[in-house]
């Protein structure tokens, strides 16, 4: 994986890990108490991005984290002991630090030869074709690694949100939304998920999904219910905003 992804992403993820490690949920002396991984969405985001960089089995081996633990963070469901969550954050940080150092060592000698690559990055960068279908703007997504990783992260988030929304077993007055609202949200997110996995993406649909997710996240905060799911919805809405800016400008 070394050098395959922009150094900016490595630095961004390292900053995220530093913020995660200062999270009050990861502090405390009782290292054996359990934490719900759904309440640590940023840690799941880092796991998803790092796993999305290359072969998942290879990364599991490189990170030295039990696959069953990683699976919980990928799905954003389940509980792990506090010391395990801390260890996941620390191992991710160690791995990213090693990538940062490898990048610096590799780039230093060849620094003077770099004036000409801008074209290559632009070609790989964003959207490569535009089509009009049914009066809406659709874009064919290019082969950018950055876009692929972001789509993979959002897809995992939507999978988790859809699953948790479908199987929520709390009483109606302790759920974020009514049954009708749940069905509407699931329909929008499942459609968005199918589009994310296709060669073409559509801005209006992504904006509708982001709006629905924001509404769910706000309802969770206002009503004080299903807060873990609300946090994941909020993160997914932010990631949709990032993807819209990246693809559509």
DAZI-V200323 format. One record per pair of residues at least 24 apart in sequence whose ideal C-beta (glycine too) atoms are under 8 Angstrom apart, sorted by the first residue. I is the first residue (numbers start at 1). J is the second residue. Records with the same first field share a line. If there is no record, write none. Layout:
BEGIN
I=J + J
END
This chain:
BEGIN
1=53 + 54 + 58 + 59 + 62 + 99
2=99 + 102 + 103 + 106
3=102 + 103 + 106
4=53 + 54 + 145
5=53 + 145 + 146 + 149
6=146
7=100 + 103
9=49 + 146 + 149
10=96 + 99 + 100 + 103
11=100
13=46 + 49 + 50 + 92 + 96
14=93 + 96 + 97 + 100
16=42 + 45 + 46
17=46 + 89 + 92 + 93 + 96
18=93
20=46 + 89
21=86 + 89 + 90 + 93
26=82 + 85 + 86 + 89
28=82
30=82
31=81 + 82 + 83 + 86
32=81 + 82 + 83
33=81 + 82
34=79 + 80 + 81 + 82
35=79 + 80 + 81 + 82 + 85
36=78 + 79 + 228
37=72 + 73 + 76 + 77 + 78 + 79 + 80 + 85
38=76 + 77 + 160 + 164 + 228 + 229 + 231 + 232
39=227 + 228 + 231
40=73 + 85
41=76 + 231 + 232 + 234 + 235
42=235
43=73 + 85 + 88 + 89 + 92
44=73 + 74 + 76
45=153 + 235 + 239
46=92
47=73 + 74 + 88 + 92
48=73 + 74 + 152 + 153 + 156 + 157
49=149 + 153
50=92 + 95 + 96
52=148 + 149 + 152 + 153
53=149
62=95
63=91 + 92 + 95
64=91
65=91
74=156
75=156 + 159 + 160 + 163
76=156 + 157 + 160 + 232
77=160 + 163 + 164
126=246 + 247 + 249
127=247 + 248
131=200
133=200
136=202 + 203 + 204
137=202 + 203 + 204 + 248
138=200 + 201 + 202
139=200 + 201 + 202 + 203 + 247 + 248
140=199 + 200
141=199 + 200 + 201 + 247
146=246
147=243 + 246 + 247
150=239 + 242 + 243 + 246
151=196 + 243
153=239
154=196 + 236 + 239 + 240 + 243
155=193 + 196 + 197
157=232 + 235 + 236 + 239
158=189 + 192 + 193 + 196 + 209 + 236
159=193
160=232
161=189 + 213 + 229 + 232 + 233 + 236
162=186 + 189 + 190 + 193
164=229 + 232
165=229
168=226 + 229
170=225 + 226
174=225 + 226
175=225 + 226
176=216 + 219 + 220 + 223 + 225 + 226 + 229 + 230
177=216 + 219
184=212
185=212 + 216
188=212
189=213
201=247
203=244 + 247 + 248
206=240 + 243 + 244
207=240 + 244
209=240
210=237 + 240 + 241 + 244
213=237 + 240
END
